[in-house]
Amino acid sequence: MNFIRRHLGFVLLPLLLIVAAGAWYLLDPGFKADQPPPGSPSTLPQDAFERRVRDYLVANPEVIVEAMQNLERKQREVEQTEAQAALATHRDELLNSPESPVGGNPQGDVTLVEFFDYNCSYCRQVAPAMMAAEADDPQLRIVYKEFPILGPNSVFAAKAALAAREQNLYPEFHKAMMQVSGAADEGRVMEVAGQIGLDVERLRTDMADPAVDAEIVRNLALAQVLRINGTPGFVIGEEILRGATDLQTMQTLIARARKSGDR
């Protein structure tokens, strides 16, 4: 659906430009008489009118650029408005789902939510900032949203991470996985699991729990309504960040949320 909405403008743009050009002609002072003068859009054959529109656009290509920029800006504004409304509607699910792992201070006064994929290089790049934010702020609460969108390996890794909760080693597993280089495939996931002390056979059994799949499905749906279409994605207070960010930006938004009382 998001793909369709993003590209709908490109499909409609030629029609919009023709309509805009037609309106320009009609609003021209020369066309305000009661009877349209010869050569106005209302008297031109369709193909002649289209040629005039085309000639105008070829002579003024900046019109196309401006129209596309305005269309994209309006689409972004609509999507942002819808995302903010969804944030208010789904806030409890976002912050307090019992199936979502929690790190930092579970009783903290500000929550940072991260949507991530263990095979996402940008997620790995931002991991040190996440760990620094947690270390520097004893009142920061972190909610981890497994968001495996980069293929079967990512799904396997996410399921292993969620299953690690049963052995009380989710934070350790998560942080170790964010330091993996190369593909986080099944072999690497199980290697990391063994390195941090997980019982690998029990982990495989716990991964088959339907609750694990259900949590991933919920996260995918939640990200969609929040217009988080890639990784990483963050929610801090009333702010939705899409894409990698830095420690300073995180801390600025955390301070803003704390000041406004947005837990």
N, C-alpha and C positions, 0 to 999 in steps of 0.2 A: 504493500500500500504506500509506504513512504517513497519507494522508487517511482511509482506511478505519479505521485503528487509532485515529486521533484522535477520530473521530466514532462509533465503535462504542459508546463509553460513553453517548452521548446516546440511542442506540437501546435499549440495555439498561437504562437508568436506571429507567424505570417498573417493569419487572419486578423489578429489584433492590430498589426501595423497597417493593413489595408483599411480597416475601420478607422484607425487614427488619421491616416492620410486623407480618407474621405471626409472626415470631420474637419480637417484642416482646410480642405477646399471649400466646404460649405460655410465655414466661418470667415473665410476670406471676404473683405469688404466688397470685392467685385461680384460676389454671389448673393448679396443681400437684397437685390431687387425682387419685385414680385415675380417677374418672369426670369427664369434662369438663362443666362447668356449662353450663346453657343460655346460648346467645349466644356461646360460644367459637367460634373459627374452624372447629373440626372438626364443629360442629353447624349452623353458619349456612349457608344457601344461598349459592351462589357470588356472586350479585349483591348480597346483603346484606353479605357479607364485604367485597366490593370497595367498597361504599358506606362502610363503617366505616373502611377504609383511606383512602379519599379524604377523608372528613371529618377524619380525624386529620391528614393532610398539609395540608389547607387551614387547619386550626387551628394547625399548627406548620410553616409554610413554611421555617423555618430548617433543618429536617431535610433538605430537598431541596438547599439551598445547601451544607450540610456534606457531604452524600453526594457531590455533584458535585466539591467541592474535594478531597476525599479521593481520589476516582477519578482526577482529573487529576494529583494529586501522585504517586500510585502509577504512573501511566502515564509521567510524566516520569522517575521513578526507574528504571523498567525501560528506557526509551529511553537514559538516560544510562549505565546499566550496559552495555547493548549497544554503545553508541558507544565506550566506553572499551575494551571487548574488541576492537572492530574497529580501534581505533587501534593497539593492540599487534600485531594480526595484519597490518595493512597499513602498518606504520611505514616499511619500506624503500621501498615504492612511493610513500609520501607524501613522504619526504625525498630520495630518491635516484633518482627516475625520470630517465633521461637525456633525455627529451623535454620535461621541465618546465624553463622558463627559471629561472636562478638570478641573484640580484642581491646587493648588499652584498658581503661578503667570502665568496667561494666556499669558503674553508677555515675559516670562522668556527667558534666553539665552541658557538653556539646558533643554532637555525634557527627562523625565523618563517615559517609557511606561510599564504598568503592565497588564498581562493577569492573571485572577484570577477567583475563584469559591467561592461563599459564604459558601459552605459546605466543603471547603478544610481546614483541620486543619493547614497545613503549611502556607497557606495564612494568617490565623489568627495569627500565631506565628510571621510572618514577618511584620504584620500591625504596631506594635509600631515603628519599624525601619523606615517604610514608613512615618509615622507621624513625627518622629524626623527629618528625612531628609528634609521634607517640612518645619518644624518649624525653622530649622537651616540655611536654604538657601532661602532667599527672591527672588532669581532669578531662582528658580527651577520650571519648568512647569511639570505637571503630566497628562498623558493621561491614562484614565481608559478603559481597554478593557474587557468587560463582556465576560467570557469564561466558560459557564456552562456545564461542561462535566461529572458531578457526579450525573446525574439523573434528574427526573422531578422536584424535589424540587429546585434544582439549577437553572433550567430554569425559574421556577416561580419567584425565588428571583431576577434573572437577569432582567427579564421583569419588575418587580416592581421597581428596581433601575433605569432603563432607563426611566420609566414612571415618576419617581419622578422629573426628569428634568423639566417637565411641571409646577411644583410648586416651582421650583428653590430651591429644597432641596436635590439634588443628593449628594453633599459631606457629608452632615449631615447623610443621610440615609446610605451611603456607610460605613462611619466610625462606625456608630452604629451597622451595620450588622457584621462588622469585630470583634466586641466584643461579639457577641452572643456565648453562650455555648450550646452544643448539636446541634441537627439537625435544620437547617434553613428551616423548612417546611412552608406551607402556613399560618398556624396559627401564627407561630413566626414572619414571615415576616410582616404580617398585624399588629401584636402587636407592633413591632418596628416602623412601619410606623405611627401608632397613637401616639406613645410616642414622636416622634420628630416633631409632628404637621402637618403631611400630612392629607389631606382630603382623607380618605380611599375609599370612594365610587368613587370619581373622579379618584383616582389612579387606581382602577379596570377598569374604562372606558378607561383611557389612555393606560393601558397595552395591550388593544386590537388593538392598532394602528399598522398597517402592518409595519410601519417604525421600530418598536421595534424588531419584528422578523427579519427584514432585517439586522439590525445592528448585531444581534447575529450570523446570518449566515455568514456575512462578517468576523466577528472576528474568527469564526471557520476555515474559509478558509485561512485567513491570518496566523493564528497560524500554520496551516498545512504546508504552504510553508516555514515558518521560522523554521520548525522542532521543534516547541514548542508543545510537546505531553502531557504535564502534567501541573499542577499548583503548585506554581506560576511560571510565566515566565516573564522576564524583557528584555527590550531593552534600552540601555543607549549609546548614540552615535553610535559607530560601534560594540558595544558588545552585544551579546545575552546571557543572563543568564537563565539557566533552573534549576528550583528548588529554594528552600528557600535560602536566603542569609542574611548577617548581615549589620548593619549600616555602618561599616567601609568600607566594600567592595563597597556598594552603593556610598559612598562619594568619594572613590578613583576613581571610574569610572566616576562619575559626574565631578570631577576635571579634569580628563583626557579628557573628551569630551569637556569641556569648553576651555581647553588649545588648543585643536586641531581645535576648531571652529565648532564642530559637534553639531548643535542645536538639 
